[in-house]
């Protein structure tokens, strides 16, 4: 319970700091499916920060779940100030990420301790599986500097 309170405090602190930024809604990135986006302000803010940019066909697909690979990319870009960093495309850390479009982002997050793979599945990452709320929270907290070992957010 104590660890849960710490995690919630960190998430709330992140939300408060993030709310200090102001964004010009009229300069927001426009997606082909804007009418389907419920949280337009959040999407606009993330797009203006360069953390999200939608899909190649110009859609955002707000009803589609976020994958573990997409979460790694968003965190990686956010940690690099909204710019897609130049990353080493060397050997994939996980057996199921070799040749995957997000392998470099997944490797980066792995080296930073943000992700550790799916230990129950034989050393795989499952990049195209939906990221759970717990996985996303752990990834964001570790990216913010929270020690996952202390809180027991490992495995």
CORPE-V13895 format. One line per field, one symbol per residue. psi: psi as a letter, one per 30 degrees, with the letter a starting at -180 (. if undefined). A space follows every 10 residues. Layout:
psi = ???
This chain:
psi = eeeeeeeeee eeeeeeeeff kkkjffglkk lfheffkeie eeeeeeeefg elgalfgglf iffklkleee eeeeeeeefg ggkjljlkha kkekfgfkfk fgeeeeeeee ffgelgaiff ghhlfifglk kleeeeeeee eeefgkjfee fghl.
